[in-house]
């Protein structure tokens, strides 16, 4: 299902106006089409709390809409790296339900904190942040190949708990530095990550995770998400 979700997000982006691949639009018409597209399928906090059924559905549709190629590729990279092992642990149907449910709640949390905002919010970041949180609990010692600018972009392998806690700290700090609703919804990342971690903790428990780790030494050592 990780591959299915990735393919679905990519397909929706390519056929939509945000990709810029549809040659029927002039420059001005393309910008108008993109704005209308995001307003139709994205979350607008001030509209979400109006109580309309259509607005309440937008946190679901927004999960599959992305604003740019960079936005899409960044999210899909994280989904590819961390989604497979998380899905294997949860099972296919539970993973999809987790992906959609956590994503919805993450966007809802962002909308609640910015209830008067008319800014449109799109993207799968809330869902993927939830996957990162669950991964941190389920596979904290799995090795993750990472590239950091301050380390001269050298590909280095770190335990997942180091990489993911560092990532969470950056999101938390960014959300604190720009509380008025940034172009990147860092608060949705924070909410999704926290909910994903808590879900894995409650759902699987310490005994279940220890048993899984004991039977899967590759996850502890040289697994390569």
C-alpha positions in Angstrom: 0.0 0.0 0.0 3.0 2.3 0.4 3.6 2.0 -3.3 -0.1 2.5 -4.1 -0.3 5.7 -2.0 2.9 7.0 -3.6 1.5 6.3 -7.1 -1.8 7.8 -6.3 -0.2 11.1 -5.0 2.0 11.3 -8.0 -0.8 10.6 -10.5 -3.1 13.2 -8.9 -0.3 15.8 -9.0 0.7 15.1 -12.6 -2.9 15.4 -14.0 -3.6 18.5 -11.9 -2.7 22.1 -12.7 0.0 22.3 -10.0 2.4 20.2 -12.1 2.4 22.7 -14.9 2.4 19.9 -17.5 -0.9 20.8 -19.0 -0.1 22.9 -22.0 -3.6 24.4 -22.5 -3.0 27.1 -19.9 -1.4 30.4 -20.4 0.8 31.7 -17.6 -2.0 33.8 -16.0 -4.6 31.1 -16.6 -2.4 28.5 -15.0 -2.0 30.5 -11.9 -5.8 31.0 -11.7 -6.4 27.3 -12.3 -3.9 26.3 -9.5 -5.5 28.7 -7.0 -9.0 27.4 -7.8 -7.7 23.8 -7.6 -6.1 24.3 -4.1 -9.2 26.1 -2.8 -11.5 23.3 -4.0 -9.5 20.3 -2.7 -7.4 21.9 0.1 -8.1 22.8 3.7 -9.1 26.4 4.4 -9.3 26.7 8.2 -11.9 29.4 8.3 -14.1 27.4 6.1 -13.5 24.1 7.9 -15.3 25.4 11.0 -18.3 26.5 9.1 -19.7 23.0 9.5 -20.4 22.3 5.9 -20.0 18.7 4.8 -17.8 19.7 1.9 -15.4 21.6 4.1 -15.2 18.7 6.6 -14.1 16.4 3.7 -11.2 18.6 2.6 -8.7 17.2 5.1 -9.1 13.9 3.3 -8.8 15.3 -0.2 -5.9 17.6 0.8 -3.8 14.6 1.7 -3.5 13.7 -2.0 -2.8 17.2 -3.3 0.6 18.8 -3.5 1.6 22.4 -4.3 4.8 21.8 -6.3 7.2 19.2 -7.6 9.5 19.8 -4.6 6.6 19.4 -2.2 5.6 16.2 -3.8 9.1 14.7 -4.1 10.0 15.5 -0.6 6.9 13.9 0.9 7.2 10.8 -1.4 10.9 10.4 -0.4 9.9 10.2 3.3 7.0 7.9 2.5 9.3 5.6 0.6 12.0 5.5 3.2 9.8 5.0 6.3 6.5 3.7 4.9 7.5 0.1 3.9 8.7 -1.1 7.3 5.8 0.6 9.1 3.3 -0.9 6.8 4.9 -4.4 7.2 4.5 -4.0 11.0 0.9 -2.7 10.9 -0.5 -4.6 8.0 -1.9 -3.2 4.8 -5.4 -2.2 5.8 -4.4 -0.9 9.3 -1.6 1.1 7.6 -4.0 2.8 5.2 -6.4 3.6 7.9 -3.5 5.0 10.0 -2.3 7.1 7.1 -5.7 8.6 6.4 -6.7 9.0 10.1 -3.5 10.6 11.3 -3.3 12.8 8.3 -6.9 14.1 8.8 -6.2 14.8 12.5 -2.9 16.5 11.8 -4.6 18.9 9.3 -7.5 19.4 11.8 -5.0 20.3 14.5 -3.4 22.9 12.3 -6.8 24.3 11.3 -7.8 24.5 15.0 -4.7 26.5 15.8 -5.3 28.9 12.8 -9.1 28.9 12.9 -9.4 32.4 11.3 -6.8 31.7 8.5 -7.9 31.8 4.9 -4.7 30.2 3.7 -5.1 26.9 1.8 -3.3 23.8 3.2 -2.5 20.8 1.0 -0.1 17.8 1.2 0.5 14.5 2.8 2.9 15.8 5.3 0.6 15.2 8.3 0.2 11.5 7.3 3.9 11.0 6.6 4.8 12.7 9.9 2.6 10.2 11.6 4.5 7.4 9.9 7.8 8.9 11.2 6.4 9.0 14.7 5.3 5.4 14.6 8.6 4.4 13.0 10.5 6.0 15.9 8.6 3.9 18.4 8.6 0.6 16.4 12.2 0.7 15.0 14.3 3.2 17.0 17.6 1.5 16.2 17.0 0.9 12.5 19.9 2.5 10.5 18.8 5.3 8.2 21.1 6.8 5.6 21.0 10.6 5.9 22.6 13.7 4.3 23.1 16.8 6.4 24.3 20.1 4.9 26.5 20.9 8.0 28.2 17.6 7.5 29.2 18.5 3.9 26.3 16.5 2.4 28.1 13.2 3.2 25.8 10.2 3.2 26.0 8.8 6.8 24.1 6.2 8.6 22.5 6.9 11.9 20.0 5.2 14.2 16.5 6.2 13.4 15.9 7.7 16.8 18.7 10.3 16.2 17.4 11.2 12.7 13.8 11.4 13.6 14.2 13.3 16.9 16.4 15.8 15.1 13.7 16.2 12.4 11.0 16.6 15.0 13.0 19.3 16.8 13.4 21.2 13.6 9.7 21.1 12.9 8.8 22.1 16.5 11.3 25.0 16.4 9.9 26.2 13.0 6.4 26.0 14.3 7.3 28.1 17.4 9.2 30.7 15.3 6.3 31.3 13.0 3.0 30.9 14.9 0.9 32.8 12.4 0.6 30.1 9.8 3.7 29.6 7.7 3.8 28.6 4.0 4.9 25.2 5.3 2.5 23.8 7.9 5.1 22.8 10.5 2.4 22.5 13.2 0.7 19.8 11.2 4.0 17.9 11.1 4.4 18.2 14.9 0.8 17.0 15.5 1.1 14.1 13.0 4.4 13.0 14.5 3.1 13.1 18.0 -0.1 11.2 17.1 1.8 8.6 15.2 4.2 7.9 18.1 1.3 7.7 20.6 -0.7 5.4 18.4 2.2 3.0 18.0 2.9 3.1 21.8 -0.8 2.5 22.7 -1.5 0.0 19.9 1.6 -2.2 20.1 2.9 -1.7 23.6 6.4 -2.5 24.9 6.1 -6.3 25.0 4.9 -6.4 21.4 7.7 -4.3 20.1 10.4 -6.1 22.1 9.2 -9.4 20.7 9.2 -8.0 17.2 12.7 -6.7 17.6 14.0 -9.9 19.1 12.8 -11.9 16.0 14.2 -9.3 13.5 17.8 -8.5 14.2 18.1 -6.8 10.8 15.8 -4.0 12.0 18.1 -3.4 14.9 21.3 -3.3 12.8 21.6 -2.9 9.1 18.1 -2.4 7.8 18.2 0.3 5.2 14.9 2.2 5.1 
